[in-house]
């Protein structure tokens, strides 16, 4: 069993868990996620959800099979998808009596002290009232080619930045892989899961490879960068498979699933 302090928890869930490859929302996974996080709040945990999926949902809703190249089109897809995603979250969390709030961020907001403090005040008040903040990058206005100062780059980085900012004990990153392996398990049948990583260095990054799905933007490298950021701040990160989001119950209880990044 793992011994991890987990009073304040950030959960990051990737597009691959939320959206089927055909572009449709994975309603079963979303419902299970909402049930699980609501249960944790009932156990007096403070939960923040960093949710990808806006552009993926928008692509599906608009009948597109790949991301547009033009910036205005990307922004429009994100705006459409974010609305759909939050509507489903609102419906499913309401079934379990859980209140939610939406927090859309850009990098400049957390970089400047005054706006950063305002965002932190929002988080603190939501958590104090047992409301789950649902966080995403504000893709409708923050596009890398438009202004690199506004973008986090991916929600792996965003989740680590949010976890560090609010002083979270634990960041749980749910992806489409069981954890961090000594080599790419999609290419090598003899790849072994590494249950604990105490230090992230050049050799660790060399073991990571591959990109995310056609809908998502993340990969193992972005997860390692996020874990390194939070580990440096004294936090713990668990990377696990999000196919069944109820795995969060087991992770919080200390079961040795996935990979624990802890200095």
C-alpha positions in Angstrom: 0.0 0.0 0.0 1.1 3.5 -0.7 1.0 6.2 2.0 0.0 9.4 0.4 -1.6 12.5 1.9 -4.7 13.2 -0.2 -6.9 15.9 1.3 -6.7 18.2 -1.7 -6.6 16.4 -5.0 -6.4 17.5 -8.6 -7.6 15.0 -11.2 -6.6 15.4 -14.8 -8.5 13.4 -17.4 -7.4 13.2 -21.0 -9.3 13.5 -24.3 -8.7 9.8 -25.0 -10.8 8.8 -21.9 -13.6 11.3 -22.6 -14.0 11.0 -26.3 -14.4 7.9 -28.4 -12.3 7.7 -31.6 -15.4 8.3 -33.6 -15.7 11.7 -31.9 -18.7 10.8 -29.7 -18.6 11.5 -26.0 -17.8 8.5 -23.8 -20.8 8.9 -21.6 -20.1 5.8 -19.6 -16.6 7.1 -18.6 -17.9 10.6 -17.8 -20.7 9.2 -15.6 -18.3 7.0 -13.7 -15.9 10.0 -13.3 -18.7 12.2 -11.9 -19.9 9.4 -9.6 -16.4 8.9 -8.3 -15.5 12.5 -7.7 -18.8 13.2 -6.1 -18.1 10.3 -3.7 -14.7 11.7 -2.8 -16.3 15.1 -2.0 -18.7 13.2 0.3 -15.6 11.8 2.0 -14.5 15.4 2.7 -11.9 15.5 0.0 -11.3 18.7 -1.9 -11.4 17.9 -5.6 -10.4 19.9 -8.7 -11.0 18.4 -12.1 -8.8 19.4 -15.0 -10.7 18.2 -18.1 -9.4 18.0 -21.7 -11.9 17.2 -24.4 -13.2 20.6 -25.6 -11.7 20.4 -29.1 -12.3 16.6 -29.3 -16.0 17.1 -28.5 -16.3 20.0 -30.9 -14.8 18.0 -33.7 -17.3 15.2 -33.1 -20.3 17.6 -32.8 -19.3 19.4 -36.1 -18.6 16.2 -37.9 -14.9 16.9 -38.5 -12.3 14.1 -38.4 -9.2 16.2 -37.7 -8.3 19.5 -36.2 -8.6 22.5 -38.5 -5.4 24.3 -39.4 -6.7 27.9 -39.3 -6.7 29.6 -35.8 -10.2 31.0 -36.0 -11.6 27.5 -36.9 -9.7 25.9 -34.0 -11.2 28.5 -31.6 -14.7 27.9 -32.9 -14.4 24.2 -32.5 -13.1 24.6 -28.9 -16.0 27.0 -28.1 -18.6 24.5 -29.4 -17.0 21.5 -27.7 -16.5 23.3 -24.3 -20.2 24.0 -24.2 -21.2 20.5 -24.9 -18.7 19.1 -22.4 -19.9 21.3 -19.6 -23.5 20.5 -20.3 -22.8 16.8 -19.9 -20.8 17.4 -16.8 -23.6 19.5 -15.3 -26.2 16.8 -16.0 -24.1 13.9 -14.7 -22.8 15.7 -11.5 -26.4 16.8 -10.7 -27.5 13.2 -10.6 -25.1 12.7 -7.7 -26.1 16.0 -6.0 -22.7 17.6 -6.7 -22.2 21.3 -7.6 -19.6 22.3 -10.1 -18.0 25.5 -11.3 -16.1 26.3 -14.5 -12.7 27.9 -14.5 -11.1 28.6 -17.9 -7.5 29.7 -17.7 -4.7 31.1 -19.9 -1.1 31.3 -19.0 -1.0 35.1 -18.5 -3.7 34.8 -15.9 -1.5 32.7 -13.6 1.7 34.5 -14.5 0.5 38.0 -13.2 0.4 38.2 -9.4 -3.0 40.1 -9.1 -4.9 37.9 -11.5 -3.2 34.8 -10.1 -4.4 35.7 -6.6 -7.9 36.3 -7.9 -8.0 32.9 -9.5 -6.6 31.4 -6.3 -9.4 33.1 -4.3 -11.9 31.6 -6.7 -10.5 28.1 -6.2 -10.4 28.5 -2.4 -14.1 29.6 -2.2 -15.3 26.9 -4.5 -13.4 24.2 -2.5 -14.6 25.6 0.8 -18.2 25.2 -0.3 -17.6 21.6 -1.6 -17.9 22.7 -5.2 -15.8 20.9 -7.8 -14.0 23.4 -10.1 -13.7 22.1 -13.6 -10.7 23.6 -15.3 -9.6 23.8 -18.9 -7.4 25.9 -20.9 -9.4 28.7 -22.6 -8.8 27.3 -26.1 -11.3 29.7 -27.6 -8.9 32.7 -27.0 -5.5 31.1 -26.3 -3.9 29.7 -29.4 -0.2 29.2 -29.6 0.3 30.8 -33.0 -1.7 33.8 -31.8 0.2 34.5 -28.6 2.6 32.0 -26.9 2.3 33.9 -23.7 -1.3 32.8 -23.2 -0.9 29.1 -23.7 0.0 26.3 -21.3 0.7 24.0 -24.2 -1.3 21.1 -22.9 -3.5 20.1 -20.0 -0.8 18.0 -18.4 1.1 21.1 -17.7 -2.0 23.0 -16.7 -2.9 20.3 -14.2 0.5 20.5 -12.6 0.4 24.3 -12.5 -3.0 24.3 -10.9 -2.0 21.6 -8.4 1.1 23.6 -7.4 -0.8 26.9 -7.2 -3.5 25.6 -4.9 -1.1 23.5 -2.8 -2.7 20.1 -3.7 -1.4 17.0 -2.0 -1.9 14.8 -5.0 -2.3 15.0 -8.8 -3.9 12.0 -10.5 -3.4 11.9 -14.2 -5.7 9.6 -16.0 -4.7 8.6 -19.5 -5.0 5.7 -22.0 -2.0 3.9 -20.6 -1.4 2.0 -17.4 1.4 4.1 -16.2 5.1 4.8 -17.0 7.0 1.9 -18.6 10.7 1.3 -19.1 9.9 1.4 -22.9 6.9 2.0 -25.1 4.4 -0.8 -24.3 2.6 -0.2 -27.6 5.8 -1.2 -29.4 7.4 -3.7 -27.1 5.6 -6.7 -25.6 8.2 -7.0 -22.8 7.8 -3.5 -21.5 7.6 -3.3 -17.7 5.5 -0.9 -15.6 7.6 1.2 -13.3 5.6 1.5 -10.1 7.5 4.4 -8.6 9.7 7.2 -9.9 11.7 9.2 -7.4 13.6 11.4 -9.8 13.0 12.6 -13.4 16.1 13.2 -15.4 17.4 13.0 -18.9 17.4 9.2 -18.7 13.7 9.2 -17.7 12.7 11.4 -20.6 14.7 9.1 -23.0 12.4 6.2 -22.0 9.3 8.2 -23.0 8.1 8.2 -26.5 5.0 8.6 -28.6 2.3 11.2 -29.0 -1.3 11.2 -27.9 -4.4 10.1 -29.9 -5.6 12.0 -33.0 -8.0 13.9 -30.8 -5.6 14.7 -27.8 -2.4 16.6 -27.7 -0.6 15.0 -24.8 1.9 12.2 -24.7 4.3 10.6 -22.1 6.8 13.5 -22.4 4.2 16.1 -21.4 3.2 13.9 -18.4 6.8 13.6 -17.3 7.3 17.4 -17.5 4.1 17.9 -15.5 5.3 15.4 -12.9 8.7 16.9 -12.7 7.2 20.4 -12.1 5.0 19.2 -9.2 7.7 16.9 -7.7 10.0 19.9 -7.4 7.2 21.7 -5.4 7.0 18.7 -3.0 3.8 17.2 -4.6 3.0 13.6 -5.6 1.7 12.5 -9.0 0.0 9.2 -10.0 -0.3 8.3 -13.7 -2.9 5.6 -14.2 -5.3 4.2 -16.8 -8.5 6.2 -17.0 -10.6 3.6 -18.9 -12.6 3.1 -15.7 -12.4 6.4 -13.8 -13.5 4.6 -10.6 -9.9 3.6 -10.3 -9.5 6.9 -8.5 -11.1 5.4 -5.4 -8.4 2.7 -5.4 -5.6 5.2 -6.0 -6.7 7.5 -3.2 -7.0 4.5 -0.9 -3.3 3.7 -1.6 -3.5 0.7 -3.9 -0.3 0.3 -6.0 -1.8 0.9 -9.4 -0.2 3.0 -12.1 3.0 4.9 -11.5 3.7 7.1 -8.5 6.0 10.0 -9.1 7.2 11.1 -5.6 10.6 12.6 -4.7 
